[in-house]
Amino acid sequence: MPRDKVCLACGGEGLLMDDEEWKYTCKICGGSGWMSQDGSVYDREVADVDEMNRILD
């Protein structure tokens, strides 16, 4: 994968991790791990969260 196409949010893994070490799908690239640096955000919908404010996938 070209370095300029790697998602800056997840570093190309497709997953993000919160401070409690819960992993969830990257909302920027949609879990693919790559994103054009001049493209638009994959999913602009508000994330579904539980009462502890953890993202539900």
Rosetta blueprint (number, residue, H / E / L):
1 M L
2 P L
3 R H
4 D H
5 K H
6 V E
7 C L
8 L L
9 A L
10 C L
11 G L
12 G L
13 E L
14 G L
15 L E
16 L E
17 M E
18 D L
19 D L
20 E L
21 E L
22 W L
23 K E
24 Y E
25 T E
26 C L
27 K L
28 I L
29 C L
30 G L
31 G L
32 S L
33 G L
34 W E
35 M L
36 S L
37 Q L
38 D L
39 G L
40 S L
41 V L
42 Y L
43 D L
44 R L
45 E L
46 V L
47 A L
48 D L
49 V E
50 D L
51 E L
52 M L
53 N L
54 R L
55 I E
56 L L
57 D L
